[in-house]
């Protein structure tokens, strides 16, 4: 997303050690994997689903810190098309 002037961050409630193992098995990634073990960020962004599980979500935060785009999956079984996310980035600048 560097060409679009954006930075991608991935967030999940797994530990840093778990992320390290995931990175070894599936990486390398061109973005950081962040650990939200206590789910405080997930709670703040409203992405905790039933039983406290994370819902697959995408947020585009503009340069002023305002969320310009948010998608919270109900089932976490679907992905947003890359073109939609890139358009959101471009519209949030």
N, C-alpha and C positions, 0 to 999 in steps of 0.2 A: 504494500500500500504506500510505499515511500513515494512513488510517482504521483500519487494522489495527495501527497502532503499529509499523510496520516501515520500513526503508529498503532500497530495491533498489539493488544495484550490479551492473554488468555487467563481466565480465573476459574478455579475450582476449589472445592472444600478439601481435596486431598492434601496430604503433607508434602513438604519439599522433598523428602526422601522418595515418596511415591512419584512425584514429578520427575525426579532424576531417573528412576527406573523406566518411566514412560518415555522419557527423552531417549534413553539408551535403546529401547525397543522400537520406537517409531520415529525418532528424530533423524536429522537435526531439524529444528524449527527456526524460522527467521523472526520469531517474536518470543518474548518472555512468557513463561508459565508461572502464574502467581498463585500462592496458596492462601486460601481463606478458611483456615481450619475451624475457626469459631463461627463462621458463616455471618460475620458482622457486615461485610460488604454485600453479600447476597441478600441479607435482610434489608439493608438500606436501599438497594436497587429494586426490591420487590420481586426477586427471582426465585424465592423458595416456594416450591410446590408442596403438594401433600406429603406429610411425614417429614418435612424439612429437606427434601431432595432439591437440588438445583434444577431449574428449568433452563434449557438451552436458550440463550439470550444474546442479543447484539445491541450495543449502545454506541452511538457516535456522539462524542463530546466535542463541542466547538472550541475555538481558541479562547473564548471568554469563560469556559467552564460550564456552559449551558448544554444540556442534553438536547441535541437537534434531531435525533432519531432513536427510537427504541423499538425493539421487537422481542417479545417474550413468548416463547413457544409454549403452548398448552400441554403438549405431549412429549416434547423433546425428541420427536421422531423425524422432524423436518428441518431442512436447512434453508436459509435465505439465499437467493441467487446472488452471486458475486456482483453482478451488474447493479442490483438494487442497493447493495451496501456501498459500492463505489459512488453511485448517484447520491446517496445520503451524505457521504463524506463531502462530495463536491458542493452540495446544497447547504452544508453546515459551516463552511469556511467563513 
